Amino acid sequence: MNMWEIFVAVILGLVEGLTEFAPVSSTGHMIIVDDLWLNSKELFGSEVANAFKVVIQLGSILAVVVLFWGRFMDLLGLRKLKGTSAVKGPKLNLLQVIVGLLPAGVLGLLFEDYIDELFNIKTVIVGLFLGAFLMIAADKFRPKLTAETVDQITYKQALGVGLIQCISLWPGFSRSGSTISGGVLLGMSYRAASDFTFIMAVPIMAGASLLKIVKYWEFFTPEVLPFFIAGFISAFIFALFCIRFFLILIDKVKLTPFAIYRIVLAVVLLFIIW
């Protein structure tokens, strides 16, 4: 294992950590960086590269777990969320999260092989454009606010977000971009939609990652462990910072600036592959 390989791992982890939970498509950025610059497939082969991407995604997931630890303990009934014991009214529960997860989870399992075939720069460009228009529409046509916090989300809103999340199975659309946009269009505040997005991300991403770990288990060899560990740590650290910053930023700037970035990136990619 040489320094270039460790550098590749850290950069890919950085890209994953910074883009996984921002509405800009982490999958799209990973494909772009790896295909156009780093090409980890040439270093270790496509199967090891795919296994590596699962590992760094787990690093990002761990960051969400750390930041939302109290909320997850509350959802599982293991500990009351600090400050909620005296609060009256509804509170986000585990069933609402499951309702939000089911649509994309079922489609992902049914069409996993077909979805895997979509992972290339051309499909990412399409996803970047269409996802940007959805985000602009969310800013422009958002209805009256009915859920200011994540605890005020209804089952109907949870299901609606879950259905909209299905379009994120197309590479480049962005899971967080689609679900935050969907939540806003369904009457959630930007912060409530973001919180719900991050909470839903953990089980659906962890489940998908575990299935892929089983699939690629034979490629987790001692020779590539330093590469995997460097990427995991990098993704975890950068995801921690990105999530904290994003949750502060989203109520102030809304989604349109992210949409403009996506459109610019898609145009640049069109020129690159033309």
C-alpha positions in Angstrom: 0.0 0.0 0.0 1.7 3.2 -1.2 0.9 6.9 -0.4 -0.9 7.5 -3.6 -3.4 4.8 -2.8 -4.0 6.2 0.7 -4.4 9.7 -0.9 -7.0 8.2 -3.3 -8.9 6.7 -0.3 -8.8 10.0 1.6 -10.1 12.0 -1.4 -12.9 9.6 -2.2 -13.8 9.6 1.5 -13.8 13.4 1.5 -16.1 13.5 -1.6 -18.4 11.0 0.0 -18.5 12.8 3.4 -19.1 16.2 1.9 -21.7 15.2 -0.6 -23.7 12.3 0.9 -26.1 14.5 2.9 -26.0 17.7 0.9 -28.5 17.8 -2.0 -25.9 17.5 -4.7 -25.7 13.7 -5.3 -22.9 11.9 -3.6 -23.2 9.0 -6.0 -22.8 11.5 -8.9 -19.7 13.1 -7.4 -18.2 9.7 -6.6 -18.7 8.5 -10.2 -17.3 11.8 -11.5 -14.2 11.9 -9.3 -13.4 8.3 -9.7 -14.1 8.0 -13.5 -12.5 11.3 -14.5 -9.6 11.6 -12.2 -8.7 8.9 -9.6 -10.0 5.7 -11.2 -9.7 3.4 -8.2 -10.8 0.5 -10.5 -7.4 0.6 -12.1 -5.7 0.4 -8.7 -7.5 -2.6 -7.3 -10.1 -3.7 -9.8 -13.8 -2.9 -10.1 -15.0 -5.3 -7.4 -12.6 -4.0 -4.7 -13.5 -0.4 -5.8 -17.2 -1.2 -5.3 -16.5 -2.7 -1.9 -14.6 0.4 -1.0 -17.5 2.6 -1.8 -19.7 0.6 0.6 -17.1 1.1 3.3 -16.9 4.9 2.9 -20.7 5.1 2.8 -20.7 3.4 6.2 -18.4 6.1 7.5 -21.0 8.7 6.5 -23.7 6.7 8.1 -21.8 6.6 11.4 -21.6 10.4 11.3 -25.4 10.6 11.3 -25.7 8.1 14.1 -23.3 10.1 16.2 -25.0 13.4 15.6 -28.6 12.0 16.0 -27.7 9.5 18.7 -30.3 10.8 21.2 -33.1 10.8 18.5 -32.3 7.2 17.5 -32.3 6.0 21.2 -35.7 7.7 21.6 -37.1 6.1 18.4 -36.0 2.7 19.7 -37.5 3.3 23.1 -34.1 3.0 24.8 -33.9 6.5 26.2 -36.0 9.6 26.2 -34.8 12.4 23.9 -33.4 15.2 26.1 -36.0 18.0 26.6 -39.0 16.0 25.3 -40.3 14.6 28.6 -42.3 17.8 29.3 -43.4 18.4 25.7 -47.0 17.8 24.9 -48.3 16.7 21.5 -47.1 14.4 18.7 -43.5 13.1 18.4 -41.8 11.3 15.6 -42.0 7.6 16.0 -40.4 4.5 14.5 -43.5 3.6 12.4 -43.3 7.0 10.6 -39.7 6.3 9.7 -40.6 2.8 8.4 -43.4 4.3 6.4 -41.0 6.7 4.8 -38.5 3.9 4.1 -40.7 1.3 2.5 -41.3 2.6 -1.0 -37.6 3.1 -2.0 -36.5 0.1 0.0 -38.9 -2.2 -1.9 -38.1 -0.7 -5.3 -34.3 -0.9 -4.6 -34.5 -4.6 -3.7 -36.7 -5.4 -6.7 -34.6 -3.5 -9.3 -31.1 -3.6 -7.8 -29.4 -5.1 -10.8 -31.1 -2.6 -13.2 -30.2 0.3 -10.9 -26.6 -0.8 -10.8 -26.4 -0.6 -14.6 -27.4 3.1 -14.4 -24.3 4.2 -12.7 -22.4 6.2 -15.3 -21.7 9.9 -16.0 -24.4 10.3 -18.6 -27.2 9.2 -16.3 -25.7 11.3 -13.5 -26.0 14.4 -15.8 -29.6 13.7 -16.3 -30.2 13.2 -12.6 -28.3 16.4 -11.8 -30.5 18.5 -14.1 -33.9 16.9 -13.1 -33.0 17.0 -9.4 -32.1 20.7 -9.7 -35.5 21.5 -11.2 -37.3 19.7 -8.4 -35.4 21.7 -5.8 -36.2 25.0 -7.5 -39.8 24.0 -7.6 -39.7 23.2 -3.9 -38.5 26.7 -3.1 -40.9 28.4 -5.5 -44.1 26.4 -4.8 -43.8 25.4 -1.2 -47.2 25.4 0.5 -48.3 26.6 3.9 -46.1 25.3 6.7 -47.7 22.4 8.6 -44.7 20.8 10.2 -42.1 23.2 11.7 -40.2 20.4 13.4 -39.6 16.8 12.7 -41.9 15.8 15.6 -44.9 17.4 13.8 -44.6 15.3 10.6 -47.7 13.3 9.8 -47.9 9.7 8.5 -49.2 11.1 5.2 -46.2 13.4 4.9 -43.8 10.5 5.8 -45.3 8.3 3.1 -45.2 11.2 0.6 -41.5 11.8 1.3 -40.9 8.0 1.0 -42.6 7.9 -2.4 -40.6 10.9 -3.7 -37.4 9.3 -2.4 -37.9 6.6 -5.0 -36.6 8.9 -7.7 -33.3 9.1 -5.9 -32.6 5.6 -7.1 -31.6 7.2 -10.4 -27.9 8.2 -10.0 -27.4 11.9 -9.7 -30.9 12.7 -8.4 -29.6 12.8 -4.7 -31.5 11.1 -1.9 -31.3 14.2 0.3 -32.2 16.5 -2.6 -35.3 14.5 -3.4 -36.5 14.0 0.1 -35.9 17.5 1.4 -37.6 18.9 -1.7 -40.5 16.5 -1.3 -40.8 17.3 2.4 -40.9 21.1 1.7 -43.5 20.6 -1.0 -45.6 18.6 1.5 -45.6 21.4 4.1 -42.5 20.7 6.1 -39.9 23.3 7.1 -36.5 23.0 5.6 -35.1 21.9 8.9 -37.8 19.3 9.6 -37.4 17.8 6.1 -33.6 17.7 6.5 -33.9 16.0 9.9 -36.3 13.4 8.6 -34.0 12.9 5.6 -31.0 12.2 7.8 -32.9 9.9 10.2 -34.3 7.9 7.3 -30.9 7.7 5.6 -29.4 5.5 8.4 -31.5 2.4 8.1 -31.9 2.5 4.3 -28.2 3.2 3.7 -27.1 0.7 6.4 -29.3 -2.0 5.0 -28.1 -1.5 1.4 -24.5 -1.4 2.6 -24.8 -4.6 4.6 -26.3 -6.4 1.6 -23.3 -5.2 -0.5 -20.8 -6.2 2.1 -22.1 -9.7 2.0 -21.9 -9.6 -1.9 -18.3 -8.3 -1.9 -17.1 -10.0 1.3 -14.3 -12.0 -0.4 -12.7 -8.7 -1.5 -12.1 -7.5 2.1 -8.6 -8.8 2.2 -5.7 -7.6 4.5 -3.9 -6.0 1.5 -6.7 -3.5 0.9 -7.7 -2.9 4.6 -5.4 0.3 4.9 -7.2 1.7 1.8 -10.6 0.9 3.3 -9.8 2.3 6.8 -8.4 5.5 5.4 -11.5 6.1 3.3 -13.8 5.2 6.2 -12.2 7.7 8.6 -12.1 10.4 6.0 -15.8 10.0 5.1 -16.8 9.9 8.8 -14.9 13.1 9.7 -16.0 15.1 6.7 -19.6 14.0 7.0 -19.7 15.2 10.6 -18.6 18.7 9.6 -20.9 18.7 6.5 -24.0 17.7 8.3 -23.5 20.2 11.1 -22.9 23.0 8.6 -25.8 22.0 6.3 -28.3 22.0 9.1 -27.3 25.5 10.0 -27.3 26.7 6.4 -30.4 25.1 5.0 -33.0 27.4 6.6 -31.0 30.5 5.5 -30.2 29.7 1.9 -33.0 27.2 1.0 -32.4 24.8 -2.0 -32.0 27.0 -5.0 -28.2 27.7 -4.5 -27.6 23.9 -4.4 -29.8 23.5 -7.6 -27.7 26.1 -9.4 -24.5 24.3 -8.4 -26.0 21.1 -9.8 -26.9 22.7 -13.1 -23.4 24.3 -13.5 -21.8 20.9 -12.7 -24.0 19.1 -15.2 -23.1 21.6 -18.0 -19.4 21.3 -17.2 -19.7 17.5 -17.4 -21.5 17.8 -20.8 -18.6 19.7 -22.2 -16.1 17.1 -20.7 -17.8 14.1 -22.3 -18.9 15.7 -25.5 
